[in-house]
Each structure stands twice: as structure tokens, then as C-alpha cells.
Amino acid sequence: MSEKTVEANAEVIGETPDAPDTKDATASLVDALFDIGTAWAEYGIGYGKLALQESAKALSKTADALGKIQERLGNDKAA
């Protein structure tokens, strides 16, 4: 391959001596992706917490209802 061909290929893929440092761009991209991932994780965990709290409330109400039924059955049996 000629030297001009190698230089032309290097320019196409951004490997020219005048090109900005790709390590900085890569680090910036990685930081942005990490921040986005962290935000989505926080969002998902928040909704998971809310779902568990609502489930706990529903189970508590169900347990109270079962307790009342148990009391009624005990009262009917004693009478």
C-alpha cells in the first residue's frame, strides 16, 4: 500500500495527527452512559419500592379482613 493510501484511510477513520484526542471523547461517552444507567436504575428502584409498599398495604388490609372473618366465625360458634 502506498503512503498516501494509508494516510487517506487514517483520515477516514479519524486517526489524523490533527484529530482531537479520542480518549477524551470515549471517556465522556462512558461517563454519559454511566449517568444514564444510574438514572434508570434509580427510577426502577423507586417504582419497585412503591410497588412493594402498595402490596404491603393490600396484604395488611387482607389480613385485617381475615381476622374479622375469624372473629365472626368464633362468635357464631359460641352462640
N, C-alpha and C positions, 0 to 999 in steps of 0.2 A: 504494500500500500504506500502511496506517496505521502509525503509530509503534509501536503495541502488537504488530502482526503482525511487524514487523521485530525487536522485542525478543524475542518468543516464538521466532522462527526462530533468532536468535542463541543463545538459551538451549539449544535443541535440539542445535545443533552445537558447543556449548561455548565460545561467544565472549562470555561474560558478563564484566563487569568484575571479578567476584569469582572467576573461574575461575583455577586455577593456570597458571603460565606453560607453554605447550605446547612452547616451545623446549627447556626443560629435559627434559621427558618425551621429546621426539623425540631429543635428544642421548643420553639414557640408553638409548633403544631402539636407536639406531645403534651405540652402544658395545657393547651386549649382543650384537647380531647380528654385529658385527665379531669379538668374542671367540669366539662360537660357530663362525664361519667359520674363524678361526685354529686353533681346537682340531681341527676336522675336517681341515684341511689338514695339521696335524702328524700326526694319526692316519693319514691316507692316505699321507703321505710315509714314515712309519715302516714301513708294510706294503709299500710299493714297494721300500724299501731291503732289507727281509727277503726279498722275492721275488727280487730281483736277486742277493743273496748266495747263496740256495739254488740258483738257476740256475747261478751261477758254480761252486758245488761240484759240481753234477751234470755240468757241462761238463768240469771238471777230471778227474773220475772217468772220463768217457767218453774223454777224450784219453789218459789213462793206459792204459785198456783197448786203445785203438787202437795205442798204442806197443808194448804187449806182443804184440799180434797181428802187428805189423810185424816184431818181433824173431823170433817163431816162424817166420814165412814166410821170413825171411832165413836162419835156421838150417836149415830144411828144404831150402832151395835149395842151401846149401853142402854138405850131406851127401850 
